[in-house]
Amino acid sequence: MGILAVATGGVGFGEMLQHAAIHGIEDTIPMLPFLFVAYLFIEWIEHYHSSSLQKTLSGGGKWGFIPGAVLGCVPQCGFSAMAANLYASRVITLGTLLSVFLVTSDEAVPLLIAVPQQWPALVMLIVCKIIIGIFAGFILDKILTKYLPADLVGGYTGNLDDCHCHHHEEKDSVWLAAIKHTIRIGLFVLIFNVVFGFFVEWIGEQAISAFLQNQGLWQPFGAALVGLIPNCASSILLTQLYLSGTLGFGAVLAGLCTNAGVGLAVLFRVNKSIKQNLFVVMLLYTISVIAGILVQILGI
């Protein structure tokens, strides 16, 4: 305790934890109404429109990466899982799969919606991700397709009826599901805010800022690795680090491009070829890092 107090300018552990808890609660409570509205919309989509989205994606054919990139923006947790299943059944192409994965942002969209002053950044994030998704899909399906193995390219050989895709379990009403989701994610955010706030109190804002500034173009590499974690916690972590000013826009873009929700986990479960799955991960990571670096260089 004495060493910790000296390192933090004489401020004790209990006082730092108290400050972090107060600031964490203050930062989290204003987000809850916005989170609830966002999840109410998301649950409505999942309850009533999942099947139509699935049909639109699978019906895209050789240009499926376009609806894939657009529909990937829909903040629906099961959409990337749906795309993984469709690809494993060879209903969609590799380019369409990548376009969905790159554009999916899991919990980042509702979290940014919950902070009105970040809405311009949210719009920029979505626009950038759609452009990246369409561009990557075009390169894979229209230019590189003749150089890749047919079983990797996928598409056109499967039947939608053979695909056991993700379906939303309608045990709860839309309202109750939205409330549960808001509480669960709100608690994630609160815990993160308290832990991160304590970390900042302990290390010091100036030390953290100096460290991140020294990372420069390296930020997207680390953020993209975090994004590969197939869990909503990774998108929450990346978004909160961006909101706190710890990550730049290019870095959070790279992290959220690799963050395909549960899509990667489902892909490894349903697609038999480990080599193909690892190739998808490599593509996803490489494209995301390059995109993040380009955004940093352009100063967006």
Buried (B, 14 or more C-beta within 10 A) or exposed (E): EEEEBEEBEEBEBEEBBEBBBEBBEEBBEEBBEBBBBBBBBBBBBBBEBBEEBBEBBBEBEEBBBBBBBBBBBBBBBBBBBBBBBBBBBBBBBBBBBBBBBBBBBBBBBBBBBBBEEBEEBBEBBBEBBBBBBBBBBBBBBEEEBEEBEEEBBBBEEBEBEEBEBBEBEEEBEBEEBBBEBBBEBBEBBBBBBBEBBBEBBBEBEEEBEEEBEEBEEEBBBBBBBBBBBBBBBBBBBBBBBBBBEBBBBBBBBBBBBBBBBBBBBBBBEBBEEEEBBEBBBEBBBEBBBBBBBBBBEEEE
